[in-house]
Amino acid sequence: MWIGIGLIFIGFVMLYSATKDRWNWGRFGSLAWKIIAALIAIPIVILMVVLANEKLESNAQKNKEIEDAKPKKLIGWYGVELDEKLADVKFKMATRKMDASKITNSPEVDVYAIARDDQGFGQNFIEVDSTVSKVEAIFHVCKYDGTTDYASLNGIDCGASGDFIVERYGSSKTKILCGTSKDLDAAVVRYYFLPDFNIYYTVIRNKVTDMSILRAAFFNKEYASLKPCDQILGK
């Protein structure tokens, strides 16, 4: 379009230069200058409209990216949703029942490993209320063998620090409780619970080791023995 308008304008100028001594341009000179002015003004107006539209689209895209980057309240992960029936989960994907006593503190909860095409058994689990056979929690245990684990929950990756969790969600949204682990030389375990987002992260030696989607009621029941960190650390 711009090339066409430019060629028309150049052609008009060349025509005027070649015929100004032979044609009576004064008779329609005012019309000619109006045409020239229009050929100059119209592309400028079009250009301004295009640039303004591009600016609006760019701002809209940036705002969308900012909004998408914010942490969100989640109800599902790995193709499973909270409150989903166990039968529906089994219909969609392979599951394997685990020894719940090593994973959960509740006698009313069954634990199943769920398989994915890229990860297989052993890393992703669901906790199911055995009384109603519905999903209470979906969680991922990060790899401990030194290989890369690409799991991420709301922008928090395996190995991320507790400080980064607080930075991302804000201290007012983050509830931090503590416990100890006999399996890890009595290392203090911090649980960063985000009730507004249905999420918690387990942090050991300031690194995320597992993460879960669950509702506040289940967290409070499952982790009722946890205490504020100052009571554990004596600070």
C-alpha positions in Angstrom: 0.0 0.0 0.0 2.8 2.4 1.0 4.7 1.7 -2.2 1.6 2.3 -4.3 0.8 5.7 -2.7 4.5 6.7 -3.1 4.5 5.8 -6.8 1.3 7.8 -7.4 2.8 10.8 -5.6 6.1 10.6 -7.5 4.2 10.1 -10.8 2.2 13.2 -10.1 5.3 15.3 -9.4 7.0 14.0 -12.6 3.8 14.8 -14.6 3.8 18.3 -13.2 7.5 18.9 -13.9 7.1 17.7 -17.5 4.0 19.7 -18.4 4.1 22.8 -16.3 5.3 24.9 -19.3 2.8 23.5 -21.8 -0.3 23.0 -19.7 -2.3 25.6 -17.9 -1.9 24.3 -14.4 -3.2 27.5 -13.0 -6.7 26.6 -14.2 -6.8 23.6 -11.9 -3.8 24.4 -9.7 -5.8 24.6 -6.5 -7.2 21.2 -7.2 -3.7 19.9 -7.9 -2.3 21.1 -4.6 -5.3 19.7 -2.8 -4.5 16.3 -4.4 -0.9 16.7 -3.4 -1.8 17.6 0.2 -4.2 14.7 0.3 -1.5 12.3 -1.0 0.8 13.5 1.8 -1.8 13.7 4.6 -3.6 10.4 4.0 -0.5 8.2 4.4 0.5 10.2 7.5 -2.9 9.7 9.1 -2.9 6.0 8.1 0.6 5.6 9.6 -0.5 7.3 12.8 -3.5 5.0 13.1 -1.4 1.9 12.4 1.3 2.9 15.0 -1.4 3.7 17.6 -3.0 0.4 17.0 0.3 -1.4 17.3 1.0 0.5 20.6 -2.4 -0.6 22.0 -1.8 -4.2 21.0 1.6 -4.1 22.5 0.3 -2.7 25.8 -2.5 -5.3 25.8 0.0 -8.1 25.3 2.3 -6.8 28.1 -0.7 -6.5 30.4 -1.8 -10.1 29.5 1.8 -11.4 30.2 1.9 -9.6 33.5 -1.5 -11.0 34.5 -0.6 -14.5 33.3 2.6 -14.4 35.3 0.7 -13.8 38.6 0.2 -16.8 40.8 -3.3 -18.2 40.5 -5.7 -20.3 42.6 -5.5 -23.9 41.3 -7.8 -26.8 41.6 -6.0 -29.3 39.3 -2.6 -30.6 38.2 -1.3 -33.4 36.1 -4.8 -33.9 34.6 -6.4 -34.5 38.0 -8.7 -32.1 39.9 -9.6 -31.8 43.6 -12.8 -33.6 44.5 -12.6 -35.7 41.3 -13.8 -39.3 41.8 -11.1 -41.9 42.0 -12.9 -44.0 39.4 -12.7 -41.1 36.9 -8.9 -40.7 37.6 -8.4 -44.4 37.0 -10.3 -44.2 33.8 -8.0 -41.5 32.4 -4.6 -42.7 33.6 -2.7 -45.6 35.2 -2.6 -45.6 39.0 -0.9 -47.7 41.6 -1.9 -47.8 45.3 0.9 -46.9 47.7 1.6 -47.6 51.3 -0.3 -44.7 52.7 1.3 -45.0 56.2 4.6 -43.7 54.8 3.0 -40.7 53.1 0.0 -39.5 54.9 -0.9 -38.9 58.5 -4.6 -39.5 58.1 -6.1 -43.0 58.4 -9.0 -42.0 56.1 -6.7 -41.2 53.2 -5.4 -43.6 50.4 -2.5 -42.7 48.3 -2.0 -43.5 44.6 0.9 -42.9 42.3 -0.3 -41.6 38.9 1.6 -42.3 35.7 2.4 -39.9 32.9 3.9 -40.6 29.6 7.0 -38.5 30.4 7.6 -39.5 34.1 6.0 -42.8 35.0 5.3 -44.0 38.5 6.9 -42.7 41.7 7.0 -38.9 41.3 3.3 -37.8 41.1 0.7 -38.8 43.6 -2.9 -38.2 44.6 -4.4 -38.5 48.1 -7.9 -39.8 48.1 -10.5 -39.6 50.9 -11.2 -43.3 51.3 -14.7 -42.6 52.7 -16.0 -41.0 49.5 -13.3 -42.0 47.0 -12.6 -38.4 46.0 -9.3 -36.6 45.4 -8.1 -34.5 48.3 -4.6 -33.6 47.1 -2.4 -33.8 44.1 1.4 -33.6 44.8 4.8 -34.0 43.2 7.9 -35.3 45.0 11.0 -33.8 43.4 13.8 -36.1 42.3 16.6 -36.7 44.7 19.0 -38.5 42.4 20.6 -35.4 41.0 18.8 -35.5 37.6 16.9 -32.5 36.5 13.3 -32.2 37.6 11.2 -29.8 35.6 8.1 -29.8 37.8 6.8 -26.4 38.5 3.7 -25.2 40.4 2.5 -21.6 39.9 6.0 -20.6 38.9 7.9 -22.3 41.8 10.2 -25.1 40.6 11.8 -28.0 42.4 14.9 -26.7 44.3 13.5 -23.1 44.6 14.2 -21.3 47.9 11.7 -20.5 50.6 12.6 -16.8 50.1 11.5 -17.0 46.5 8.1 -18.4 47.5 7.5 -15.5 49.9 8.7 -13.1 47.2 6.3 -14.5 44.6 3.2 -14.7 46.8 3.9 -12.1 49.4 4.4 -12.5 53.1 0.7 -11.7 53.9 -0.4 -14.7 51.7 2.2 -17.1 53.0 1.7 -19.2 56.1 4.9 -20.9 57.2 4.8 -23.9 59.6 7.6 -26.2 60.7 8.3 -29.8 61.6 11.3 -32.1 61.8 12.4 -35.1 59.8 14.0 -38.2 61.4 14.9 -39.4 57.9 17.0 -36.2 57.3 19.1 -36.0 60.4 16.4 -34.1 62.2 16.5 -31.3 59.6 13.9 -28.7 60.1 11.1 -29.0 57.4 9.3 -25.8 56.5 5.8 -26.0 55.0 4.9 -22.9 53.0 1.1 -23.0 52.8 -0.8 -20.6 50.5 -4.5 -21.1 51.5 -5.7 -18.5 48.9 -4.2 -20.6 46.1 -4.8 -24.2 47.4 -1.0 -24.8 47.4 1.7 -25.8 49.8 5.5 -26.4 49.3 7.8 -28.5 51.5 11.2 -26.8 51.9 14.2 -28.6 53.4 17.5 -26.8 53.8 15.9 -23.9 51.9 15.1 -26.0 48.8 11.6 -27.1 47.6 11.5 -30.9 47.8 7.8 -31.4 47.0 4.7 -29.4 46.3 1.0 -30.0 46.3 -2.5 -28.7 45.4 -5.0 -29.2 48.3 -7.6 -27.2 50.1 -7.1 -25.5 53.5 -9.4 -28.0 55.3 -7.3 -30.9 54.2 -4.0 -29.2 55.0 -5.2 -28.3 58.5 -6.3 -31.9 59.1 -3.3 -33.6 57.5 -0.7 -31.3 59.1 -2.4 -30.5 62.4 0.7 -31.4 64.3 2.8 -28.6 62.7 3.7 -25.6 64.7 4.9 -22.0 64.0 8.6 -22.2 63.2 9.7 -20.0 66.1 8.4 -22.8 68.5 10.5 -25.4 66.6 13.6 -23.3 66.2 13.4 -21.6 69.5 13.5 -18.1 68.1 
